[in-house]
Structures are given as C-alpha cells and as structure tokens.
Amino acid sequence: MSFEKNGYHNGTSDSFLNGTGGLHQPQPEPERKTNTTLILPERPKVAPTPAPRPFVAPALKQHLEVRPIGTRMGFKELAALHKRTWKNLNVEEKRVHMVLWPLALHFGLYDIKPGEEKSRPGLIGAFWARCLADAPLTLGHLYPASLFKGLYAADVWEFGGMVIEPNYQGKGLVKMMSETAKLFLFSRRPKLIITNPVEPLYELYRQFGLKAVGNKPIEHPHAYNVKVWLMYGDFEQLAKPYFM
C-alpha cells in the first residue's frame, strides 16, 4: 500500500495514465529570430482598360467625296486647281485646250470636313470624260486610223484632265479617282478608251491595262513644256477581270 501510495504521489501512475511510460517528452525548438526580410514576388501590373471611344458615323468624319462639276463656280475652282498643278510641273495650257472643257463631263474630288457641311468643300482632285460623238478627241488625229475602224463615235470615250492638289497630304486620292473612272466606264460600256497621261502617270495607266502608241511620249500640241503618251484600251478586255 505504501508502494502504491508512493508511486501515486511520485507521479508514476500519472505517467502511465498519460501514456508516456515515464519517457522524456521532446520539447519544441525555440523560434529563431533573424533579420532576413521575406521577399515576395511582385504581382504583374494590370494596365487599366481604356475607355471605349465614342462612335462617330463615317459621314461625320473627314472624307473624300466625288461630285460632278458643272457650275460657273465649279469651273473657276477647277481652272485654279489646274494652274496650281501645272505650275508645279512648269506646264502652261493653251487656250484651245480650255475651249473643250465645257464639252466634257467633269468629276471633282472634294475634301469634306466635319462641321463644315454648309460651307463649300475644297477641290483637291479632278478628271473629265468626253465622248467622240460630242466633241473631237484632244489628240485623236495622232492615233492610227485603224484603231477606230468599225466603231461608231458613241463607242469612243476619252479620259483626261487628271489633276491633284499639290499640297494635299491625305491618302486614298488616286485610288478613289481610279475607282470613280472605273464605275463610270462600267455604266457607259464604251468599246474604245483614249487617254493622254503625262510622263509621271504613264506607269499608273499601264498598270490599268492601257497600251501605248509608239515607244516614247510626244510633245503636247495644246500645252507648253509637257510630254504625254498616246494611250488606248479595249474596254471589253479591260473589264473582263471585274465582271462577277
């Protein structure tokens, strides 16, 4: 009894009851204090989503627009554009060339700016088309007669007068002029196309599929200091790739 009491009082029974069997329990290691700062990886910065731009209708943006020229004011603006363009190339037109103007259909490319719809837009490009039934060809006498064999005067159309504002810095002007001329040709369906481009425009017209009479340009009889190419094209051959 004394042994049991002693064991009880000495904690032996407590040791067995606690399941340690009198063995030494491991003590947890003390926390180590260090001066090392914990560096976490930076989170990637997310750029703020830009606010959507307000929708602007194409008609309210600055754009080019094709319009017919047929008023006195329109012809004055056209003459001024021709002078600016040809002056840049040191070219002067003769009076006989100007007399043929009213006999052609003139198309102008106008720079339409937003907020100026009620004011007159600036003319920045132009060209004309003329039927042989309405007026003689500008340089028709220099083309071989065989080219016109079997054709009526209404089958022959001449294009010319392509001018561009020298100070215009926008894009798409030449493309829009060519597209306008193309649509005009599709509506008229001529058999023969005649045109006399100046030297710098020869390559552009050749890419359209037009052919040249001779292998070099000639002096323009109705203008000073300028050489032009005598070019022509068969509309049916030129239009084949476009018919759907």
C-alpha positions as CSV (number, residue, x, y, z in Angstrom):
1,M,0.0,0.0,0.0
2,S,2.8,2.3,0.8
3,F,4.4,1.5,-2.5
4,E,1.3,2.3,-4.4
5,K,0.8,5.5,-2.5
6,N,4.4,6.4,-3.1
7,G,4.1,5.7,-6.7
8,Y,1.0,7.7,-6.9
9,H,2.4,10.6,-5.1
10,N,5.7,10.4,-7.1
11,G,3.7,10.8,-10.3
12,T,4.4,7.3,-11.6
13,S,0.8,6.4,-12.0
14,D,0.2,9.8,-13.8
15,S,3.0,8.9,-16.2
16,F,1.4,5.6,-17.1
17,L,-2.0,7.1,-17.3
18,N,-0.8,9.7,-19.7
19,G,0.7,7.1,-22.0
20,T,4.3,8.3,-21.7
21,G,5.6,5.4,-19.8
22,G,7.9,7.7,-17.9
23,L,9.8,8.6,-21.1
24,H,11.1,12.2,-21.6
25,Q,8.9,14.2,-23.9
26,P,10.7,16.2,-26.7
27,Q,10.5,19.9,-26.2
28,P,9.7,22.2,-29.3
29,E,12.6,24.1,-30.6
30,P,12.6,27.8,-29.8
31,E,11.8,30.2,-32.6
32,R,14.9,31.7,-34.2
33,K,14.9,35.4,-34.7
34,T,16.5,36.6,-37.9
35,N,16.9,39.9,-39.6
36,T,16.1,38.5,-43.1
37,T,13.2,40.2,-44.7
38,L,10.8,37.9,-46.6
39,I,10.6,39.0,-50.3
40,L,7.5,38.0,-52.1
41,P,7.3,38.1,-56.0
42,E,5.7,41.2,-57.3
43,R,2.3,40.9,-58.8
44,P,2.2,41.7,-62.5
45,K,0.8,45.2,-63.1
46,V,-2.5,45.1,-65.0
47,A,-2.9,48.0,-67.4
48,P,-6.2,49.8,-66.9
49,T,-8.8,49.1,-69.6
50,P,-9.1,52.1,-71.8
51,A,-12.5,53.7,-72.0
52,P,-14.2,52.9,-75.3
53,R,-14.1,55.7,-77.9
54,P,-17.4,57.2,-78.7
55,F,-18.8,56.0,-82.0
56,V,-18.6,58.6,-84.8
57,A,-20.6,57.9,-88.0
58,P,-18.4,57.8,-91.2
59,A,-20.4,60.7,-92.7
60,L,-19.3,62.9,-89.8
61,K,-15.6,62.2,-90.3
62,Q,-13.3,63.9,-92.7
63,H,-13.6,62.1,-96.0
64,L,-13.3,62.4,-99.8
65,E,-16.4,62.7,-101.9
66,V,-16.9,62.6,-105.7
67,R,-19.2,65.3,-107.2
68,P,-19.9,66.4,-110.7
69,I,-18.6,69.8,-111.8
70,G,-20.9,71.9,-113.9
71,T,-21.4,75.4,-112.4
72,R,-19.6,78.6,-113.1
73,M,-18.0,78.5,-109.6
74,G,-17.1,74.9,-110.1
75,F,-15.2,75.6,-113.4
76,K,-13.4,78.5,-111.7
77,E,-12.2,76.3,-108.9
78,L,-11.2,73.6,-111.5
79,A,-9.2,76.2,-113.5
80,A,-7.4,77.3,-110.4
81,L,-6.6,73.7,-109.5
82,H,-5.2,73.1,-113.0
83,K,-3.0,76.2,-112.7
84,R,-1.6,75.1,-109.3
85,T,-0.9,71.6,-110.5
86,W,0.6,72.5,-113.9
87,K,2.6,75.4,-112.3
88,N,4.3,72.8,-110.1
89,L,5.4,71.0,-113.3
90,N,6.2,74.2,-115.2
91,V,3.4,73.5,-117.7
92,E,1.2,76.1,-119.3
93,E,-2.1,75.1,-121.2
94,K,-3.1,76.8,-124.4
95,R,-6.4,78.4,-125.0
96,V,-7.6,75.7,-127.4
97,H,-7.4,73.1,-124.6
98,M,-9.6,75.1,-122.4
99,V,-12.3,75.5,-125.0
100,L,-13.0,71.8,-125.0
101,W,-13.7,71.8,-121.2
102,P,-17.5,72.5,-121.3
103,L,-18.0,69.7,-123.8
104,A,-16.8,67.1,-121.3
105,L,-18.2,65.5,-118.1
106,H,-16.1,66.7,-115.2
107,F,-15.7,64.9,-111.9
108,G,-14.2,66.6,-108.8
109,L,-12.9,65.0,-105.6
110,Y,-13.8,67.2,-102.6
111,D,-12.4,67.2,-99.1
112,I,-15.4,67.1,-96.8
113,K,-14.6,68.2,-93.2
114,P,-16.8,67.7,-90.2
115,G,-18.5,70.8,-89.0
116,E,-18.2,72.5,-92.4
117,E,-21.0,70.8,-94.2
118,K,-22.7,74.1,-95.1
119,S,-19.6,75.7,-96.5
120,R,-18.1,74.9,-99.9
121,P,-15.6,72.0,-99.7
122,G,-12.1,72.2,-101.1
123,L,-11.5,70.7,-104.6
124,I,-8.4,68.5,-104.4
125,G,-8.6,66.4,-107.5
126,A,-10.5,66.1,-110.8
127,F,-10.7,64.4,-114.2
128,W,-13.0,64.5,-117.2
129,A,-14.6,62.2,-119.7
130,R,-15.8,63.0,-123.2
131,C,-17.5,61.1,-125.9
132,L,-16.3,61.4,-129.5
133,A,-19.9,61.9,-130.5
134,D,-20.0,65.2,-128.5
135,A,-16.6,66.6,-129.2
136,P,-13.4,65.8,-131.1
137,L,-10.7,63.9,-129.4
138,T,-7.9,66.1,-127.9
139,L,-5.2,64.3,-129.8
140,G,-7.3,61.9,-132.0
141,H,-5.5,62.9,-135.2
142,L,-2.3,61.4,-133.8
143,Y,-3.7,57.9,-133.4
144,P,-3.6,55.4,-136.2
145,A,-6.9,55.3,-138.2
146,S,-7.1,51.5,-138.0
147,L,-7.8,51.8,-134.2
148,F,-11.2,53.4,-135.0
149,K,-12.2,51.0,-137.8
150,G,-15.7,49.7,-137.4
151,L,-16.5,51.9,-134.4
152,Y,-19.3,54.5,-134.0
153,A,-18.4,57.9,-132.5
154,A,-20.6,57.0,-129.5
155,D,-18.3,53.9,-128.9
156,V,-15.2,56.0,-128.2
157,W,-14.6,57.8,-124.9
158,E,-11.7,60.0,-123.9
159,F,-10.4,60.5,-120.4
160,G,-8.1,63.3,-119.3
161,G,-7.6,66.3,-117.1
162,M,-6.4,64.3,-114.1
163,V,-5.1,66.8,-111.6
164,I,-4.3,66.6,-107.9
165,E,-3.8,69.4,-105.3
166,P,0.0,69.6,-104.9
167,N,-0.3,70.4,-101.1
168,Y,-2.8,67.6,-100.3
169,Q,-1.4,65.3,-97.6
170,G,-4.2,62.8,-97.3
171,K,-4.4,59.2,-98.5
172,G,-6.6,57.4,-101.0
173,L,-7.0,60.2,-103.5
174,V,-5.6,58.4,-106.6
175,K,-7.4,55.1,-105.7
176,M,-10.7,56.9,-105.4
177,M,-10.2,58.7,-108.7
178,S,-9.4,55.4,-110.5
179,E,-12.4,53.7,-108.8
180,T,-14.7,56.5,-109.9
181,A,-13.4,56.3,-113.5
182,K,-13.9,52.6,-113.4
183,L,-17.5,52.8,-112.3
184,F,-18.2,55.5,-115.0
185,L,-16.8,53.2,-117.7
186,F,-18.9,50.3,-116.5
187,S,-22.0,52.4,-116.8
188,R,-21.2,53.6,-120.3
189,R,-19.7,50.4,-121.8
190,P,-17.6,52.1,-124.5
191,K,-15.6,50.0,-127.0
192,L,-12.5,52.1,-127.1
193,I,-10.9,54.3,-124.4
194,I,-8.5,57.1,-125.3
195,T,-6.3,59.0,-122.8
196,N,-3.1,61.1,-122.9
197,P,-1.3,60.9,-119.5
198,V,1.7,63.0,-118.7
199,E,5.0,61.2,-118.3
200,P,4.8,60.7,-114.5
201,L,1.4,59.0,-114.8
202,Y,2.4,56.6,-117.6
203,E,3.2,53.7,-115.3
204,L,-0.1,54.0,-113.4
205,Y,-2.1,53.9,-116.6
206,R,-0.1,51.0,-117.9
207,Q,-1.0,49.1,-114.7
208,F,-4.6,49.7,-115.6
209,G,-4.0,47.7,-118.8
210,L,-3.8,50.5,-121.3
211,K,-1.5,50.3,-124.3
212,A,0.7,53.0,-125.8
213,V,1.0,54.1,-129.4
214,G,4.7,54.2,-130.1
215,N,7.5,53.7,-127.6
216,K,8.0,57.2,-126.3
217,P,5.9,60.3,-125.3
218,I,5.3,63.2,-127.6
219,E,5.2,67.0,-127.1
220,H,1.6,68.1,-126.2
221,P,0.4,70.4,-129.0
222,H,-2.0,72.2,-126.7
223,A,0.3,72.8,-123.7
224,Y,3.8,74.1,-123.3
225,N,6.7,72.2,-121.6
226,V,4.9,68.8,-121.3
227,K,5.1,65.4,-122.9
228,V,2.3,62.9,-123.0
229,W,1.7,59.3,-124.0
230,L,-0.8,58.3,-126.6
231,M,-2.6,55.5,-124.8
232,Y,-5.8,53.4,-125.5
233,G,-7.6,50.4,-124.3
234,D,-10.2,47.9,-125.3
235,F,-13.0,48.1,-122.7
236,E,-14.1,44.5,-123.1
237,Q,-10.6,43.3,-122.4
238,L,-10.0,45.7,-119.5
239,A,-13.3,44.9,-117.9
240,K,-13.2,41.1,-118.0
241,P,-11.5,40.6,-114.6
242,Y,-14.2,42.7,-112.9
243,F,-17.3,41.1,-114.1
244,M,-18.7,38.8,-111.4
